[in-house]
Amino acid sequence: MTESAPAREVLKRVAFIAALVLALGFYFLLLGRIAIELLTSGEVAAVAIGVGVLILPLLGLWIVVATLRAALAHQHLARRMHAEGRELDTADLPRRPSGRVERDAADALFAQVKTEWEADPDNWRSSYRLARAYDLAGDRSRAREVMRRAVALERLDR
């Protein structure tokens, strides 16, 4: 049995993310070791630098965990939307040579989805669709904000 192209693409992405997380883990361990050496040196300046160096891997670990948790939550919503047949259909939208949806088409889709969301703003499905529409329209910060809302609403719905 041959593996489908989308499954291979997902496997490539997961492998890439796993490699990045492993590289970051190694880097964080090295920074932690350097921080411990600085902290145990007994010199005031070295201890102060050691505290700063120790904060870096802790901050990095928090960022990696938060990012992976968000990605898994977004993927969970995407799977549910796909299973329900409610994912945004962008297949017929005109695209630029880069593959991005043409601005006018993205704006028209956004207006349609925003109207759906305004009718039911407390539904995680409409929030998810709005976040996707924001992303297609190029407003990534609002897309992330609305996607966080969709994740929270979906958790309440479970």
C-alpha positions as CSV (number, residue, x, y, z in Angstrom):
1,M,0.0,0.0,0.0
2,T,1.4,3.4,-1.0
3,E,1.4,6.4,1.3
4,S,-0.7,9.3,0.1
5,A,0.9,12.6,-0.8
6,P,-0.8,14.6,2.0
7,A,0.2,12.0,4.5
8,R,3.9,12.2,3.3
9,E,3.7,16.0,3.6
10,V,2.4,15.8,7.1
11,L,5.1,13.3,8.0
12,K,7.8,15.6,6.6
13,R,6.5,18.5,8.7
14,V,6.3,16.5,11.8
15,A,9.8,15.2,11.3
16,F,11.0,18.7,10.7
17,I,9.3,20.0,13.9
18,A,10.7,17.0,15.9
19,A,14.2,17.8,14.6
20,L,13.9,21.5,15.6
21,V,12.6,20.6,19.0
22,L,15.5,18.2,19.5
23,A,18.0,20.8,18.4
24,L,16.4,23.3,20.7
25,G,16.5,20.8,23.6
26,F,20.2,20.3,23.0
27,Y,20.8,24.0,22.9
28,F,18.8,24.5,26.1
29,L,20.8,21.8,27.9
30,L,24.1,23.5,26.8
31,L,22.8,26.8,28.0
32,G,21.7,25.3,31.3
33,R,25.1,23.7,31.8
34,I,26.8,27.0,31.2
35,A,24.4,28.7,33.6
36,I,25.2,26.2,36.3
37,E,28.9,26.7,35.9
38,L,28.5,30.4,36.1
39,L,26.3,30.2,39.1
40,T,28.7,27.9,41.0
41,S,31.8,30.0,40.2
42,G,31.3,32.2,43.2
43,E,32.1,35.4,41.4
44,V,29.4,38.1,41.6
45,A,29.5,39.1,37.9
46,A,29.5,35.4,36.8
47,V,26.6,34.6,39.1
48,A,24.6,37.5,37.7
49,I,25.4,36.4,34.1
50,G,24.5,32.8,35.1
51,V,21.1,33.9,36.3
52,G,20.5,35.6,32.9
53,V,21.8,32.6,31.0
54,L,19.5,30.3,33.0
55,I,16.5,32.4,32.1
56,L,17.1,31.8,28.4
57,P,16.5,28.1,28.3
58,L,13.6,28.3,30.7
59,L,12.0,31.0,28.5
60,G,12.8,29.0,25.3
61,L,11.2,25.9,26.8
62,W,8.1,27.8,27.7
63,I,7.8,29.2,24.2
64,V,8.3,25.8,22.6
65,V,5.7,24.1,24.8
66,A,3.2,26.9,24.3
67,T,3.7,26.9,20.5
68,L,3.3,23.1,20.3
69,R,0.2,23.1,22.5
70,A,-1.4,25.8,20.3
71,A,-0.5,24.0,17.1
72,L,-2.0,20.7,18.4
73,A,-5.2,22.6,19.5
74,H,-5.5,24.3,16.1
75,Q,-4.9,20.9,14.4
76,H,-7.6,19.4,16.6
77,L,-10.1,22.0,15.5
78,A,-9.1,21.7,11.9
79,R,-9.7,17.9,12.0
80,R,-13.2,18.4,13.6
81,M,-14.1,21.1,11.0
82,H,-12.9,18.8,8.2
83,A,-14.9,15.9,9.5
84,E,-18.0,18.0,9.8
85,G,-17.5,19.5,6.3
86,R,-17.3,23.0,7.6
87,E,-13.7,23.9,6.6
88,L,-13.4,27.0,4.4
89,D,-13.4,26.0,0.7
90,T,-10.7,28.0,-0.9
91,A,-10.0,25.7,-3.9
92,D,-11.8,27.9,-6.4
93,L,-10.4,31.2,-5.2
94,P,-8.0,33.0,-7.6
95,R,-4.4,32.8,-6.5
96,R,-1.2,34.8,-7.0
97,P,1.8,33.1,-8.5
98,S,3.1,32.7,-4.9
99,G,0.0,30.6,-4.1
100,R,-1.6,33.1,-1.8
101,V,-5.3,33.9,-2.4
102,E,-5.9,37.1,-4.4
103,R,-6.6,40.0,-2.0
104,D,-10.1,40.9,-3.4
105,A,-11.2,37.2,-3.2
106,A,-9.9,36.9,0.3
107,D,-11.7,40.1,1.3
108,A,-14.9,38.9,-0.2
109,L,-14.6,35.5,1.6
110,F,-13.8,37.4,4.9
111,A,-16.9,39.6,4.6
112,Q,-19.1,36.4,4.1
113,V,-17.5,34.6,7.0
114,K,-17.7,37.7,9.3
115,T,-21.4,37.9,8.6
116,E,-21.7,34.2,9.7
117,W,-19.7,34.9,12.8
118,E,-21.7,37.9,13.8
119,A,-24.9,35.7,13.7
120,D,-23.3,33.3,16.2
121,P,-20.1,34.7,17.8
122,D,-20.1,32.2,20.7
123,N,-19.8,29.2,18.4
124,W,-16.3,27.8,18.1
125,R,-16.9,26.8,14.5
126,S,-17.8,30.3,13.4
127,S,-14.8,31.6,15.3
128,Y,-12.5,29.0,13.7
129,R,-13.8,30.0,10.2
130,L,-13.3,33.7,11.0
131,A,-9.7,33.0,12.1
132,R,-9.0,31.2,8.9
133,A,-10.6,34.1,6.9
134,Y,-8.5,36.6,8.8
135,D,-5.4,34.5,7.9
136,L,-6.4,34.4,4.2
137,A,-6.9,38.2,4.2
138,G,-3.4,38.6,5.7
139,D,-4.3,39.7,9.2
140,R,-2.3,37.2,11.1
141,S,-2.5,38.9,14.5
142,R,-6.3,38.9,14.5
143,A,-6.3,35.4,13.1
144,R,-4.3,34.2,16.1
145,E,-6.5,36.1,18.5
146,V,-9.7,34.7,17.1
147,M,-8.2,31.2,16.9
148,R,-7.4,31.3,20.6
149,R,-11.0,32.2,21.2
150,A,-12.1,29.3,19.0
151,V,-9.9,26.9,21.0
152,A,-11.3,28.2,24.3
153,L,-14.9,27.9,23.0
154,E,-14.4,24.4,21.7
155,R,-13.0,23.3,25.1
156,L,-16.1,24.6,26.8
157,D,-18.2,22.8,24.2
158,R,-16.6,19.4,25.0
